């Protein structure tokens, strides 16, 4: 007979960040992978706004979507992966991909949002470099060839 999984151990062992924020957007759970990806320790992140990892230029749009999700209980990012920029504690830009799950209070209102986050900065850079190289090659191929002198 197997016992129930140790969920605390699971959350701490995962390579993907697990971040939970309450209805106001305050961080209530921050696993070791979140610390590795974003640079903030658990004690630095808990109780802080999600603004600590959201680029300033995107904060307004982020909060519009966040509050709409909290009010309606509807998100398309439970199944669809969202790819967005994020910010590390030291200020450098990250490219992250994540899905979310909604947590509900007994009265069936959304009480928190869980994000499962992966750092895709390296993959994003590789893809951008490949797209740049493809564009360069297409430009070269589009140039008329020089006819050789006879």
N, C-alpha and C positions, 0 to 999 in steps of 0.2 A: 504494500500500500504506500503510495507516494504522498508526501506532505505538500501542502500549498507552497508555491514559490515565495521566497523571501523578496518582496517587492522593493524594499530599501536596498538590498544587495544588488538587485537587478538594475535599478536606476543608477546606482553608483558605478556599476561595472560596464555600462553601455559606452560605446565609442562615440555615439551621437549625443549632443547636448539635449537635456531635458530641462525646459524652463516652464514653470507655471506662474501665471500672473492672475491676481484676483480681479474682481469687477472694475476696480479703479485703475488697473494696470500696474499695480505694485507686485514685484517679484516675491513669490512665496516658496519657490523651490528652485534650486540651482545646483545641478549635479557637477561632479568633477570634470566631465567633458565640456560643460559650459565654461568652467574656469579655464581649461586648456584653450578653447577656441577664442574666448573673449577677453581673457586676462584678469578678470575680476575674481577675487576669492568669494566663497559662499557668503562670508560675513559682510563683505563689501557690497554684494549684490542684493541680498535679502532686504526687502522693504523699499528698495529703490524702484523708480519708474523704469519702464522699458526704454525710456529715452537714453539710458546709458549705453545701449547697443544700437540705437536707431540714428542714422545720419540726420543731422539737424534739418536739412533740406527736405526730408521725407517725413518728418514727425507729424505735420498737420494731416497729411494723407493717411498715415498709419493710424492716428487716433480717430479719424472719421470712420475708417473701416472697423477698428476695434470696438468703438462704442455702438456702431450699427449691429455688429455681431452679438455683443452683449445684450442689446435690446431685443433683437429678433430671434436669437438662437439659431441663426442660419449662417453657414460659412461654406464656401466652395473649396476651402483648403483642407478639408478633412480627407479628401481623396486626391485632389490636384496638388502637385508640388508647387510651392511659391518660391521663386528665385529672386532675391533682393540684395541690395548692398547692406552692409552692417558696419559697425565701428568697433575696433578693438580698444581696450583700455588705454593703450599708448597712442591712440589716434589714427593708426593706419586702417585703411579700408579693407573690408572682407567681402567676399561674395558667399552668401549662404543660401541653402535650400532647405525648406521645411514644410511640414504638414502640421495641422493643429487638430486638437480634440477638445470638445466642450465638456466641462464638468457642471453638473446641475445641483442646485440646492433642493431640499425636500419639497419646496413649493413649485418645483419644475422651472425655476428661472435659472439662467446661466450664472454660475458663481465664479467660474475661473476658466481660463484657457490654457491648455497644455500645448507647448510647441516642441516638436522633435526636430532638431536642427543639425545640419551637416555643413561643415566648412568646405566649400567648393572653390575657394580662391585659386588654387593651382590649376584645377580643371578649367575654370573660366579663363585664366590667362593663356593656357594652352590653346583653347578654342579661338580666342581672340587673335593669337599669333598665327594660327592656321588660316583663319579668314583673311587676315592681312596678306599672308603669303599667296593665297589663292587669288586675291584681287591683283596683286603685283604680277602674277603669272598671266592672268587674263589680259592685263594691259599690254604685256609684252607680246602675247599672241595676237592681239588686235592690231598692233603696229604693222603697217605694210613692210614687207621684207624689201631689202635693198637689192634691186636687180644687179647681177654681176656684169661687169663690163666685158664685152666681147670684141 
